Amino acid sequence: MMNKKMNMTIGQKELFMAAMGKPAMLNGIATRLTSILRMPEELLRNYFSRCLERELDSHQTRLIIQAQVAFILAVLPTECPLLLRVAFCTWLVLALKACKQAL
């Protein structure tokens, strides 16, 4: 009888340990995935830091990228509705102001 009780306790302990190991494993996967997805941003941050000769943080890097995307959308589309072009130019001006304040 004692042997069966001990086996149940060991089985419950193994079940508990297995359940506790899965969130830790998923957390590790999420951490690695996040670092992989942020790698291009980190590479751009290092590049912009070298170009500007000062250290930038990730927020400043995102603002510079946003200004570049706004510039491309404001300038490159040759046939674009006027209202949309005005919206892109407004976005560009706001993005440049945000960059100026952050830098």
TIKEDREN-583776 format. One record per atom (N, C-alpha, C): residue number from 1; residue in one letter; chain; atom name; x, y, z. Coordinates in nm, 4 decimals, always signed. Layout:
<pts>
PT;NUM;a;A;CA;X;Y;Z
...
</pts>
This chain:
<pts>
PT;1;m;A;N;+0.0828;-0.1186;+0.0000
PT;1;m;A;CA;+0.0000;+0.0000;+0.0000
PT;1;m;A;C;+0.0875;+0.1252;+0.0000
PT;2;m;A;N;+0.1926;+0.1237;+0.0758
PT;2;m;A;CA;+0.2821;+0.2373;+0.0854
PT;2;m;A;C;+0.3490;+0.2635;-0.0498
PT;3;n;A;N;+0.3803;+0.1574;-0.1210
PT;3;n;A;CA;+0.4448;+0.1694;-0.2502
PT;3;n;A;C;+0.3549;+0.2416;-0.3504
PT;4;k;A;N;+0.2237;+0.2107;-0.3504
PT;4;k;A;CA;+0.1304;+0.2777;-0.4414
PT;4;k;A;C;+0.1192;+0.4258;-0.4076
PT;5;k;A;N;+0.1158;+0.4603;-0.2788
PT;5;k;A;CA;+0.1078;+0.6004;-0.2396
PT;5;k;A;C;+0.2320;+0.6750;-0.2872
PT;6;m;A;N;+0.3463;+0.6149;-0.2745
PT;6;m;A;CA;+0.4698;+0.6783;-0.3140
PT;6;m;A;C;+0.4729;+0.6977;-0.4652
PT;7;n;A;N;+0.4246;+0.5998;-0.5414
PT;7;n;A;CA;+0.4211;+0.6112;-0.6863
PT;7;n;A;C;+0.3286;+0.7237;-0.7300
PT;8;m;A;N;+0.2159;+0.7391;-0.6630
PT;8;m;A;CA;+0.1243;+0.8472;-0.6975
PT;8;m;A;C;+0.1890;+0.9817;-0.6673
PT;9;t;A;N;+0.2581;+0.9903;-0.5583
PT;9;t;A;CA;+0.3225;+1.1153;-0.5221
PT;9;t;A;C;+0.4327;+1.1488;-0.6222
PT;10;i;A;N;+0.5087;+1.0489;-0.6619
PT;10;i;A;CA;+0.6139;+1.0719;-0.7599
PT;10;i;A;C;+0.5524;+1.1110;-0.8936
PT;11;g;A;N;+0.4438;+1.0469;-0.9329
PT;11;g;A;CA;+0.3755;+1.0810;-1.0579
PT;11;g;A;C;+0.3213;+1.2231;-1.0553
PT;12;q;A;N;+0.2664;+1.2633;-0.9444
PT;12;q;A;CA;+0.2145;+1.3991;-0.9335
PT;12;q;A;C;+0.3289;+1.5007;-0.9394
PT;13;k;A;N;+0.4386;+1.4650;-0.8753
PT;13;k;A;CA;+0.5539;+1.5554;-0.8756
PT;13;k;A;C;+0.6085;+1.5707;-1.0174
PT;14;e;A;N;+0.6170;+1.4605;-1.0921
PT;14;e;A;CA;+0.6639;+1.4670;-1.2302
PT;14;e;A;C;+0.5700;+1.5500;-1.3167
PT;15;l;A;N;+0.4395;+1.5336;-1.2959
PT;15;l;A;CA;+0.3410;+1.6108;-1.3698
PT;15;l;A;C;+0.3562;+1.7601;-1.3398
PT;16;f;A;N;+0.3749;+1.7912;-1.2122
PT;16;f;A;CA;+0.3923;+1.9301;-1.1725
PT;16;f;A;C;+0.5188;+1.9890;-1.2340
PT;17;m;A;N;+0.6276;+1.9145;-1.2322
PT;17;m;A;CA;+0.7536;+1.9619;-1.2875
PT;17;m;A;C;+0.7425;+1.9800;-1.4395
PT;18;a;A;N;+0.6715;+1.8900;-1.5055
PT;18;a;A;CA;+0.6532;+1.9027;-1.6504
PT;18;a;A;C;+0.5699;+2.0258;-1.6832
PT;19;a;A;N;+0.4666;+2.0504;-1.6027
PT;19;a;A;CA;+0.3819;+2.1676;-1.6252
PT;19;a;A;C;+0.4585;+2.2961;-1.5993
PT;20;m;A;N;+0.5462;+2.2957;-1.5014
PT;20;m;A;CA;+0.6242;+2.4154;-1.4706
PT;20;m;A;C;+0.7339;+2.4393;-1.5736
PT;21;g;A;N;+0.7810;+2.3363;-1.6384
PT;21;g;A;CA;+0.8877;+2.3504;-1.7367
PT;21;g;A;C;+0.8397;+2.4100;-1.8672
PT;22;k;A;N;+0.7144;+2.3888;-1.9060
PT;22;k;A;CA;+0.6633;+2.4386;-2.0331
PT;22;k;A;C;+0.6585;+2.5908;-2.0387
PT;23;p;A;N;+0.6060;+2.6612;-1.9371
PT;23;p;A;CA;+0.6081;+2.8075;-1.9472
PT;23;p;A;C;+0.7495;+2.8628;-1.9547
PT;24;a;A;N;+0.8418;+2.8013;-1.8849
PT;24;a;A;CA;+0.9804;+2.8482;-1.8902
PT;24;a;A;C;+1.0373;+2.8266;-2.0297
PT;25;m;A;N;+1.0035;+2.7133;-2.0920
PT;25;m;A;CA;+1.0513;+2.6840;-2.2259
PT;25;m;A;C;+0.9890;+2.7825;-2.3258
PT;26;l;A;N;+0.8593;+2.8090;-2.3127
PT;26;l;A;CA;+0.7923;+2.9037;-2.4012
PT;26;l;A;C;+0.8463;+3.0447;-2.3819
PT;27;n;A;N;+0.8787;+3.0799;-2.2592
PT;27;n;A;CA;+0.9360;+3.2109;-2.2318
PT;27;n;A;C;+1.0723;+3.2243;-2.2995
PT;28;g;A;N;+1.1512;+3.1186;-2.2958
PT;28;g;A;CA;+1.2816;+3.1199;-2.3627
PT;28;g;A;C;+1.2678;+3.1338;-2.5132
PT;29;i;A;N;+1.1698;+3.0650;-2.5712
PT;29;i;A;CA;+1.1457;+3.0746;-2.7150
PT;29;i;A;C;+1.1005;+3.2161;-2.7508
PT;30;a;A;N;+1.0120;+3.2729;-2.6705
PT;30;a;A;CA;+0.9634;+3.4091;-2.6959
PT;30;a;A;C;+1.0772;+3.5097;-2.6861
PT;31;t;A;N;+1.1661;+3.4908;-2.5909
PT;31;t;A;CA;+1.2796;+3.5811;-2.5758
PT;31;t;A;C;+1.3720;+3.5732;-2.6967
PT;32;r;A;N;+1.4003;+3.4521;-2.7434
PT;32;r;A;CA;+1.4867;+3.4363;-2.8611
PT;32;r;A;C;+1.4213;+3.4928;-2.9860
PT;33;l;A;N;+1.2905;+3.4692;-3.0013
PT;33;l;A;CA;+1.2187;+3.5206;-3.1171
PT;33;l;A;C;+1.2175;+3.6731;-3.1175
PT;34;t;A;N;+1.1965;+3.7328;-3.0007
PT;34;t;A;CA;+1.1984;+3.8795;-2.9901
PT;34;t;A;C;+1.3352;+3.9345;-3.0265
PT;35;s;A;N;+1.4406;+3.8707;-2.9797
PT;35;s;A;CA;+1.5754;+3.9206;-3.0116
PT;35;s;A;C;+1.6051;+3.9066;-3.1608
PT;36;i;A;N;+1.5560;+3.8012;-3.2238
PT;36;i;A;CA;+1.5777;+3.7827;-3.3678
PT;36;i;A;C;+1.5010;+3.8884;-3.4464
PT;37;l;A;N;+1.3775;+3.9165;-3.4046
PT;37;l;A;CA;+1.2967;+4.0147;-3.4761
PT;37;l;A;C;+1.3479;+4.1572;-3.4570
PT;38;r;A;N;+1.4147;+4.1837;-3.3473
PT;38;r;A;CA;+1.4684;+4.3183;-3.3225
PT;38;r;A;C;+1.6093;+4.3369;-3.3776
PT;39;m;A;N;+1.6675;+4.2338;-3.4353
PT;39;m;A;CA;+1.8032;+4.2434;-3.4863
PT;39;m;A;C;+1.8172;+4.3499;-3.5956
PT;40;p;A;N;+1.7260;+4.3583;-3.6946
PT;40;p;A;CA;+1.7410;+4.4642;-3.7957
PT;40;p;A;C;+1.7363;+4.6041;-3.7340
PT;41;e;A;N;+1.6506;+4.6243;-3.6356
PT;41;e;A;CA;+1.6443;+4.7538;-3.5679
PT;41;e;A;C;+1.7766;+4.7841;-3.4966
PT;42;e;A;N;+1.8340;+4.6837;-3.4354
PT;42;e;A;CA;+1.9616;+4.7020;-3.3656
PT;42;e;A;C;+2.0738;+4.7340;-3.4645
PT;43;l;A;N;+2.0738;+4.6666;-3.5794
PT;43;l;A;CA;+2.1746;+4.6955;-3.6820
PT;43;l;A;C;+2.1588;+4.8384;-3.7344
PT;44;l;A;N;+2.0346;+4.8809;-3.7573
PT;44;l;A;CA;+2.0117;+5.0183;-3.8022
PT;44;l;A;C;+2.0490;+5.1193;-3.6945
PT;45;r;A;N;+2.0227;+5.0861;-3.5694
PT;45;r;A;CA;+2.0592;+5.1758;-3.4593
PT;45;r;A;C;+2.2104;+5.1963;-3.4559
PT;46;n;A;N;+2.2842;+5.0871;-3.4715
PT;46;n;A;CA;+2.4312;+5.0979;-3.4746
PT;46;n;A;C;+2.4784;+5.1799;-3.5948
PT;47;y;A;N;+2.4145;+5.1598;-3.7103
PT;47;y;A;CA;+2.4520;+5.2336;-3.8302
PT;47;y;A;C;+2.4236;+5.3832;-3.8133
PT;48;f;A;N;+2.3028;+5.4167;-3.7665
PT;48;f;A;CA;+2.2680;+5.5576;-3.7463
PT;48;f;A;C;+2.3571;+5.6215;-3.6395
PT;49;s;A;N;+2.3927;+5.5458;-3.5378
PT;49;s;A;CA;+2.4815;+5.5983;-3.4335
PT;49;s;A;C;+2.6184;+5.6336;-3.4910
PT;50;r;A;N;+2.6684;+5.5478;-3.5781
PT;50;r;A;CA;+2.7975;+5.5767;-3.6413
PT;50;r;A;C;+2.7879;+5.6974;-3.7335
PT;51;c;A;N;+2.6778;+5.7071;-3.8098
PT;51;c;A;CA;+2.6620;+5.8194;-3.9034
PT;51;c;A;C;+2.6490;+5.9521;-3.8293
PT;52;l;A;N;+2.5744;+5.9531;-3.7203
PT;52;l;A;CA;+2.5524;+6.0766;-3.6447
PT;52;l;A;C;+2.6609;+6.1031;-3.5405
PT;53;e;A;N;+2.7499;+6.0063;-3.5233
PT;53;e;A;CA;+2.8598;+6.0152;-3.4265
PT;53;e;A;C;+2.8104;+6.0407;-3.2850
PT;54;r;A;N;+2.6999;+5.9789;-3.2503
PT;54;r;A;CA;+2.6467;+5.9817;-3.1138
PT;54;r;A;C;+2.5578;+5.8591;-3.0949
PT;55;e;A;N;+2.5447;+5.8159;-2.9729
PT;55;e;A;CA;+2.4681;+5.6945;-2.9421
PT;55;e;A;C;+2.3187;+5.7247;-2.9485
PT;56;l;A;N;+2.2452;+5.6406;-3.0210
PT;56;l;A;CA;+2.0997;+5.6527;-3.0317
PT;56;l;A;C;+2.0344;+5.5384;-2.9570
PT;57;d;A;N;+1.9142;+5.5629;-2.9065
PT;57;d;A;CA;+1.8380;+5.4534;-2.8471
PT;57;d;A;C;+1.7380;+5.4007;-2.9504
PT;58;s;A;N;+1.6644;+5.2973;-2.9149
PT;58;s;A;CA;+1.5740;+5.2339;-3.0112
PT;58;s;A;C;+1.4585;+5.3259;-3.0501
PT;59;h;A;N;+1.4130;+5.4112;-2.9591
PT;59;h;A;CA;+1.3046;+5.5045;-2.9913
PT;59;h;A;C;+1.3493;+5.6045;-3.0977
PT;60;q;A;N;+1.4688;+5.6579;-3.0830
PT;60;q;A;CA;+1.5209;+5.7520;-3.1819
PT;60;q;A;C;+1.5406;+5.6836;-3.3170
PT;61;t;A;N;+1.5821;+5.5588;-3.3143
PT;61;t;A;CA;+1.5995;+5.4826;-3.4381
PT;61;t;A;C;+1.4662;+5.4656;-3.5078
PT;62;r;A;N;+1.3621;+5.4304;-3.4326
PT;62;r;A;CA;+1.2292;+5.4149;-3.4926
PT;62;r;A;C;+1.1782;+5.5461;-3.5509
PT;63;l;A;N;+1.2089;+5.6586;-3.4869
PT;63;l;A;CA;+1.1671;+5.7881;-3.5397
PT;63;l;A;C;+1.2371;+5.8191;-3.6718
PT;64;i;A;N;+1.3649;+5.7865;-3.6824
PT;64;i;A;CA;+1.4376;+5.8087;-3.8069
PT;64;i;A;C;+1.3815;+5.7201;-3.9179
PT;65;i;A;N;+1.3537;+5.5952;-3.8865
PT;65;i;A;CA;+1.2959;+5.5039;-3.9857
PT;65;i;A;C;+1.1592;+5.5547;-4.0299
PT;66;q;A;N;+1.0789;+5.6027;-3.9357
PT;66;q;A;CA;+0.9475;+5.6560;-3.9682
PT;66;q;A;C;+0.9598;+5.7771;-4.0616
PT;67;a;A;N;+1.0554;+5.8645;-4.0359
PT;67;a;A;CA;+1.0759;+5.9806;-4.1228
PT;67;a;A;C;+1.1194;+5.9369;-4.2630
PT;68;q;A;N;+1.2021;+5.8348;-4.2717
PT;68;q;A;CA;+1.2452;+5.7863;-4.4026
PT;68;q;A;C;+1.1290;+5.7262;-4.4815
PT;69;v;A;N;+1.0448;+5.6486;-4.4132
PT;69;v;A;CA;+0.9285;+5.5887;-4.4803
PT;69;v;A;C;+0.8321;+5.6989;-4.5248
PT;70;a;A;N;+0.8101;+5.7981;-4.4398
PT;70;a;A;CA;+0.7218;+5.9092;-4.4761
PT;70;a;A;C;+0.7775;+5.9853;-4.5967
PT;71;f;A;N;+0.9081;+6.0048;-4.6016
PT;71;f;A;CA;+0.9698;+6.0725;-4.7151
PT;71;f;A;C;+0.9490;+5.9934;-4.8437
PT;72;i;A;N;+0.9726;+5.8639;-4.8371
PT;72;i;A;CA;+0.9561;+5.7791;-4.9560
PT;72;i;A;C;+0.8118;+5.7832;-5.0052
PT;73;l;A;N;+0.7164;+5.7758;-4.9131
PT;73;l;A;CA;+0.5758;+5.7768;-4.9532
PT;73;l;A;C;+0.5311;+5.9142;-5.0015
PT;74;a;A;N;+0.5941;+6.0204;-4.9546
PT;74;a;A;CA;+0.5569;+6.1546;-4.9974
PT;74;a;A;C;+0.6166;+6.1899;-5.1334
PT;75;v;A;N;+0.7332;+6.1339;-5.1659
PT;75;v;A;CA;+0.8042;+6.1748;-5.2867
PT;75;v;A;C;+0.7878;+6.0764;-5.4026
PT;76;l;A;N;+0.7977;+5.9484;-5.3768
PT;76;l;A;CA;+0.8073;+5.8515;-5.4852
PT;76;l;A;C;+0.6788;+5.8221;-5.5632
PT;77;p;A;N;+0.5630;+5.8090;-5.5016
PT;77;p;A;CA;+0.4467;+5.7751;-5.5857
PT;77;p;A;C;+0.4191;+5.8862;-5.6874
PT;78;t;A;N;+0.4312;+5.8534;-5.8172
PT;78;t;A;CA;+0.4136;+5.9567;-5.9187
PT;78;t;A;C;+0.2666;+5.9891;-5.9402
PT;79;e;A;N;+0.1840;+5.8891;-5.9469
PT;79;e;A;CA;+0.0405;+5.9123;-5.9642
PT;79;e;A;C;-0.0292;+5.8741;-5.8347
PT;80;c;A;N;-0.0576;+5.9755;-5.7579
PT;80;c;A;CA;-0.1171;+5.9548;-5.6265
PT;80;c;A;C;-0.2232;+6.0635;-5.6073
PT;81;p;A;N;-0.3370;+6.0302;-5.5498
PT;81;p;A;CA;-0.4377;+6.1337;-5.5254
PT;81;p;A;C;-0.3794;+6.2472;-5.4401
PT;82;l;A;N;-0.4214;+6.3677;-5.4689
PT;82;l;A;CA;-0.3678;+6.4856;-5.4029
PT;82;l;A;C;-0.3874;+6.4793;-5.2520
PT;83;l;A;N;-0.5039;+6.4344;-5.2087
PT;83;l;A;CA;-0.5318;+6.4265;-5.0656
PT;83;l;A;C;-0.4367;+6.3290;-4.9955
PT;84;l;A;N;-0.4081;+6.2184;-5.0610
PT;84;l;A;CA;-0.3152;+6.1208;-5.0037
PT;84;l;A;C;-0.1733;+6.1770;-4.9980
PT;85;r;A;N;-0.1340;+6.2501;-5.1029
PT;85;r;A;CA;-0.0008;+6.3112;-5.1035
PT;85;r;A;C;+0.0112;+6.4161;-4.9926
PT;86;v;A;N;-0.0953;+6.4928;-4.9691
PT;86;v;A;CA;-0.0949;+6.5910;-4.8603
PT;86;v;A;C;-0.0829;+6.5198;-4.7257
PT;87;a;A;N;-0.1514;+6.4067;-4.7104
PT;87;a;A;CA;-0.1427;+6.3291;-4.5860
PT;87;a;A;C;+0.0002;+6.2783;-4.5644
PT;88;f;A;N;+0.0640;+6.2286;-4.6702
PT;88;f;A;CA;+0.2021;+6.1802;-4.6580
PT;88;f;A;C;+0.2979;+6.2945;-4.6257
PT;89;c;A;N;+0.2773;+6.4114;-4.6884
PT;89;c;A;CA;+0.3639;+6.5269;-4.6591
PT;89;c;A;C;+0.3450;+6.5743;-4.5151
PT;90;t;A;N;+0.2201;+6.5704;-4.4669
PT;90;t;A;CA;+0.1945;+6.6069;-4.3275
PT;90;t;A;C;+0.2631;+6.5089;-4.2337
PT;91;w;A;N;+0.2536;+6.3806;-4.2664
PT;91;w;A;CA;+0.3208;+6.2788;-4.1864
PT;91;w;A;C;+0.4712;+6.3025;-4.1859
PT;92;l;A;N;+0.5273;+6.3402;-4.3015
PT;92;l;A;CA;+0.6706;+6.3675;-4.3106
PT;92;l;A;C;+0.7100;+6.4845;-4.2210
PT;93;v;A;N;+0.6339;+6.5918;-4.2247
PT;93;v;A;CA;+0.6649;+6.7082;-4.1418
PT;93;v;A;C;+0.6579;+6.6718;-3.9931
PT;94;l;A;N;+0.5535;+6.5989;-3.9550
PT;94;l;A;CA;+0.5408;+6.5574;-3.8142
PT;94;l;A;C;+0.6529;+6.4637;-3.7721
PT;95;a;A;N;+0.6917;+6.3730;-3.8611
PT;95;a;A;CA;+0.8004;+6.2796;-3.8298
PT;95;a;A;C;+0.9335;+6.3530;-3.8150
PT;96;l;A;N;+0.9561;+6.4524;-3.9007
PT;96;l;A;CA;+1.0800;+6.5297;-3.8899
PT;96;l;A;C;+1.0834;+6.6124;-3.7614
PT;97;k;A;N;+0.9684;+6.6683;-3.7224
PT;97;k;A;CA;+0.9621;+6.7429;-3.5954
PT;97;k;A;C;+0.9904;+6.6513;-3.4779
PT;98;a;A;N;+0.9340;+6.5295;-3.4810
PT;98;a;A;CA;+0.9581;+6.4331;-3.3730
PT;98;a;A;C;+1.1054;+6.3942;-3.3670
PT;99;c;A;N;+1.1691;+6.3778;-3.4842
PT;99;c;A;CA;+1.3126;+6.3462;-3.4875
PT;99;c;A;C;+1.3940;+6.4605;-3.4301
PT;100;k;A;N;+1.3594;+6.5828;-3.4667
PT;100;k;A;CA;+1.4334;+6.6981;-3.4178
PT;100;k;A;C;+1.4227;+6.7092;-3.2656
PT;101;q;A;N;+1.3037;+6.6844;-3.2113
PT;101;q;A;CA;+1.2862;+6.6910;-3.0661
PT;101;q;A;C;+1.3611;+6.5791;-2.9952
PT;102;a;A;N;+1.3601;+6.4603;-3.0538
PT;102;a;A;CA;+1.4236;+6.3450;-2.9887
PT;102;a;A;C;+1.5759;+6.3494;-2.9970
PT;103;l;A;N;+1.6264;+6.4094;-3.1027
PT;103;l;A;CA;+1.7713;+6.4131;-3.1202
PT;103;l;A;C;+1.8253;+6.5413;-3.0640
</pts>
